[in-house]
Amino acid sequence: MNYIKSLHKEGFKKFVSLDVQFNERMNILVGENEAGKSTILDALKTVLNQQYRNTDKSVLRDLFNTQMVAVFKEKPSVKTLPRIYIEVELALDPQQKDASYFYGEVYGQRKQQFEKYGIRFECKYDEELGTGMEQSIQEGKIPYEYYALTWTTFSNRPYQIIKRPLHFLAIDTTSSAAAPSFNYFNRTVFASRYDGATKAKAKNDFRDKLIDAFDDLGLPELNEKQKFGVDSKKVVLEAVLSIYEDSIALENRGSGMESFIKTQIALDRANGLDVILMEEPENHLSFSTLRKMLQQISEKQENSQIIVATHNNMIASRLNLNNVLWITEDRVKSLVCVSPDVAEFFIRADDNAFLQLLLSKKIFLVEGATEFLLLPMFYQQITGHTIEKDDISVISCYGISYRRYLEIAQSTGKRIAVITDNDKDMERIIGANSFNQAHSLQHIFMGATVDEWTWEVCVYKENKAALDGMIDVQAGAAYKFHDKDYGAVLGKMLNNKVDIAYQILTSGKTFVVPQYIKDAIEWLRE
């Protein structure tokens, strides 16, 4: 199977330098907005599709890394001019036609020693072409028009898209890309589906029949020497192709169905695509259609290498956490070390907050809605700050074992405070203390004794007078919890957790915060 093994880039858009190692089959790029997911896809398209080859050089303003531009502006010289360098390493079948064209040990300035398959893109100032521009450069002006863009294989031969080493398709569902993406998609499927002889015959027959069809119109001649005819150079088969389903052109479908059908076609083994890039496939899709698409991708991912950039939690979870590539400020981290058991759990648990955990800086992990409602209030009461201001997220497990989240956290180096109940179990208290001693970035907080066995008990103990006066109970009514009498007010709190939490939240009163919650807040802020 042919696929993309790795990407190295320097000076391209967001990143001064970045290396990405891709999985052979499925790759899910996740990160904050502007983290660089699209930049990675764009780098691959720049190399393999020779994107920007015929574009005006003014586009370089948007491609150069801003830090490199700032370095040049501070100390302008030919040596400090910004440049772009991208290498894409490939895994190719040595027996396929032209494979040797991409194989070698010449890797430009990086001077790699092992022979590999790949393509290198360079965008740098052409000093010979720019003779006489030295003074302008010294004044801090970047001579965009004097830059040269070159594509070279690892065997140090010029790369042209006609010799593309693998069948490669990018599916972009963003609205700005809608119009050109149809032509690109149709052309790519046509090129990968049929062999050279079939395509050549179709194009030749199309041209001949178009000319014959025009002649059959019987349009009167202009004069004895002049008449209208078809300029076959202006009518190229690939430019007028559309893919139809049930007599409706793909571009005339709704945006959601367009994305779904494009994915369906791309994944069809018969179309012979080696690599499929998908940017935000969740756009315009309903929940049910997205689930169908993910099922389709899961079943057919063995046919191609798939690289998906997404903000969608369901996509990241359903396509397996082990395939996630998490993009941070300066690197890409794989979650391949997450245990298969945890990864499988999150595939099946739709209602999870995996992506929120991954994209948060610091996290409170709580058991349910009560803690989720009240913890931000307690946090602001103690610190004088909102959790939003301090870039802290509160994630409720809602019945999912917090230990599954903790394993992901340990793989990513996240600082997490778990707030949970000890459920009158001394072993849980001892286990939490042992965990905290062994882990510096994740701590578990709960009541220190079995008498402080749950959130409501601890809050009531510290605020008995205030809560007795605030919570209405019926005289003589039994408010037992699990057949045990804890008193009317506490019993009502235990049986109506969310309603009472909301009543506390909207009361406008200040409450004493239990010690273990204080400890969690202070520890997370360290």
Secondary structure, 3 states (H helix, E strand, C coil): CCEEEEEEEEEECCEEEEEEECCCCEEEEECCCCCCHHHHHHHHHHHHCCCCCCCCHHHHHHHECHHHHHHHHHCCCCCCCCCEEEEEEEECCCCCCCHHHHEECCCHHHCCCCCEEEEEEEEEECCCCCCCCHHHHHCCCCCHHHEEEEEEECCCCECCHHHCCCCEEEEECCHHHHHHHHHHHHHHHHHHHCCHHHHHHHHHHHHHHHHHHHHCCCCCCCCCCCCCCCCHHHCCHHHHCCCEECCEEHHHCCHHHHHHHHHHHHHCHHHCCCEEEEECCCCCCCHHHHHHHHHHHHHHHHHCEEEEECCCHHHHHHCCHHHEEEECCCCEEECCCCCHHHHHHHHHCCCCCHHHHHHCCEEEEECCHHHHHHHHHHHHHHHCCCCCCCCEEEEECCCCCHHHHHHHHHHHCCEEEEECCCCCCHHHHHHHHHHHHHCCCEEEECCCCCCCCCHHHHHHHHCHHHHHHHCCCCCCCCCCECCECCCHHHHHHHHCHHHHHHHHHCCCCCCCCCHHHHHHHHHHHC
